[in-house]
Structure formats: structure tokens, C-alpha cells
């Protein structure tokens, strides 16, 4: 697939690297020549120096015959303009990053769809939605619903108190158990498990199950639900703003912001207490009675400060901590330090855009934060190879795994004898190296 990305910031750079590894034809546009030069080193992609508001620059980048144009510069208006221009010169699909949730409203989406923009992405809003889910389900590291909630993916860290699970071969839990373990993250390695594999204490384990079996899975893993009523948030940026917009009214919030001007602005717009403070300062945390809080959210612009603040919060007894970790190299460290739920805008944005890179009927794509695995929800078509027989006879790649499917509104945990029918929504887990095989499995042969 030929893909052109406008904007070599954090999101654009991450996308370019990710997609180029999958052998897509990637060109990235930016006005920073030095940054583009660094990006070219070690990555199989082309770069164009210039502004995506220039038709000539877009043409030089090959937008005229591109399959996908992604505008992710820091400037909302530039992204929209670039997508409109890309439409006019022939780009097939267009996605624009925006900084306002207004563009996500149905009426605006329909209007811009007519103008040729296929989708808007607002990473901060998506991050806030993940945070809210994490606060509602405090025992999970990741929660993802498929169909209309008919199947659920649950990622959580398993401790040694999960005696019914730790050390047991996965073949001890057949599909009739009501769940299936579809991925295991152990240290820095991701395991696509088979029946003889076992779960070890401190693994991050991904289960797929139906809503009626969620409590069973939680109990099996030895987890308890905490009801969050009092929160401290560190940082008054866009993710905090979006989180406050959708938090339930019965949650009490304090926001700590070290930048005085930002704190002043936030105090006039947020419907909560905003304190101008160095929020990683142990003395300040003690003054704010942090021990009495149910959750601590570190959402500042500094990955390092977020990690340290969460460690201090956990030391003081807060069980639920959430950290924005934008430096990708710090994610394994954050996992080892067990700081809690990790938010990364680049992964969130990539997951959203990813579905536009697959030439199959994709409903959803998610890159798992803690595991080198992608989960894809696809619709099986008539006569496609995926419907040719039971799963055990489909000769799937070693690093591809079918976790379940939704048929007529009912979630089904997949086993070796499961037959996939046309119209089924199939939940596939795979590594990046095998995701392109989805096309030949799910595309109709007719």
C-alpha cells in the first residue's frame, strides 16, 4: 500500500516507522529537514521537505496515486487543508488529526466525509476514554470490547495469589471454561500461547471472554475492584481536560500543575480544584492527603516525572495509578516498575489509523500497550479461506491466533473445532510480521 504521512512529529514518526516495517510504501512530509534526515536513517521510507498545504509538495510526495493520506501535523487547520487538497489530487483515503472533539460530532463527520475526509482522530480524547475505562475497572491493564460488547478482551497483571491459574497448563482451560488466554507478556517477551504453556506470577495476561464470565476471570486472577471516588491528577494538559469532560459527576478531583500560567488557565475552565504545585514533590503530596485518594493520574508532559510520581503514589498506598508514558523506550521500564496503567498517545493513534492500512473488512484494530501483538476484529466474507473448515485445519501462521467470534450478537470462544461462517466478526491476534496475511484469509475468493 502506498501511504503518505504529513507531519513528522511523535505520532507521524511512530506511524512511519511502524508501517515501513510492514513493507508499505511510505513517504513522510515535514518542513524540518534535519529531523527527516534522521528519520531516513535505518528506516525504509522516503521523505519530502515542505508544507502539506502545497499542492506541489503533495504531488512530489506521490499523493496523486496514494492509497492513504494521513495528516498528523501539530496544527489542526493544516491537517484539514492538507486532506482536502489530497482529495482534490486523487488520494484514495484521508485521515486528519484534530485538536477539538467538535470534529468528532456526527454532523461534522458527515459534512467532511462529503468533502473527502474519511476520518478524524483526536488522540487526547481517545486517551481520556481509555483512562475512564481504567478507572471504572481498576483491576485491568487493558479492556477492549468487540461486537456490541459481546466479547471482551481483558489484560491484567497476574500475581502469585492467583493459585488457580499460575503454573497450570493452558490446556486445563478449554473453551468451555468461558475464557481463553490469547497472549502473555513475560518480562520483555510476548508469548502467543499454546496448550502446553503456563502462566507465571507477574505475567501480564490477556483473556478473551464473554461479559457473563468477566467476574469469573477477575476472581481467577485474584483481583479486587476498587470504587474510585477521589482522584489527584498531575498535569493540566489536553488529556486531563478531556478526562474531566467525561468523568462521572460523583468523582472528586484535584489537579496539580507546576506551570503557573497553565494552572491559572485551568482553574478558570475546569470544574474542580486546581493547585499550582510541583506535583511530584513528596511534601505537596503529603499536604494533599494523597493516602486518602482512590487513584493517582500522572498526565504531565514529562514521562520521567510521571513514572516517578506514580512510584511515590504507590509507595504511599494508592493502588490505582495511571501514567502517560510517551517515550516508547520507557514503557518496558514502567512495566518493570509496576507503575500501573500506561497511556501512550502514539500507540492509541496508530491503533486507530491502522485499520485504514488493511484491504479487508476491518471493524477495529488495537495495538496492545504491554505486548508485541495486534488484535483485529474482521468480518468473514462468503467464500473467503477463513470459512473453509475448522480452525485447526486452516494452517494459520505460528504467530497468528483466533481468540473468538461474534455471531448474531452472541460471543463465542474459539477452539480448534470452531467453524467460522460468513458474517461472523472474528477476533484475530497476531504479530506485526503476520498481519498482512489477514488479506488472503479474509478476502473473498470470488
Secondary structure, 3 states (H helix, E strand, C coil): CEEEEECCCHHHHHHHHHHHCCCCEEEEEECCHHHHHHHHCCCCCEEEECCCCCHHHHHHCCHHHCCEEEECCCCHHHHHHHHHHHHHHCCCEEEEECCCHHHHCHHHHHHHHHCCCCEEECHHHHHHHHHHHHHHCCCCCEEEEECCCCEEEEEEECCCCCCCCECCEHHHCCHHHCEEEEEEEECCEEECCCCCCEECCCCEEEEEECHHHHHHHHHHCCCCCCCCCEEEEECCCHHHHHHHHHCCCCCEEEEEECCHHHHHHHHHHCCCEEEECCCCCHHHHHHCCHHHCCEEEECCCCHHHHHHHHHHHHHCCCCEEEEECCCHHHHHHHHHCCCCEEECHHHHHHHHHHHHHCCCCEEEEEECCCCCCEEEEEECCCCEHHHCCEHHHCCCCCCEEEEEEEECCEEEECCCCCECCCCCEEEEEECHHHHHHHHHHHCECC
